[in-house]
Amino acid sequence: MLSDMNRRKFLKLTGIVVLATSVAGALGGCSGGGSSAPTPPSPEEEGIAQIILDSINAARSRVGRHCSRS
């Protein structure tokens, strides 16, 4: 199949995949049932999120020191 693939077939296939993904996402939101509130994160999840945020902030401050604007 790849040997027969040209630009037109590739774009058509890509469009079909994008459309199918969009429809699946839209229909997933229509699952019915009652609207339940999202569950709050567990303490473990909050700890992991805080570690990630601290790492991002540390990296941003290091980049800021190395890339001074003139």
Secondary structure, DSSP 8 states (H G I E B T S, - for coil): -GGG--HHHHHHHHHHHHHHHHHHHHHHTT--S---------HHHHHHHHHHHHHHHHHHHHHHHHS---
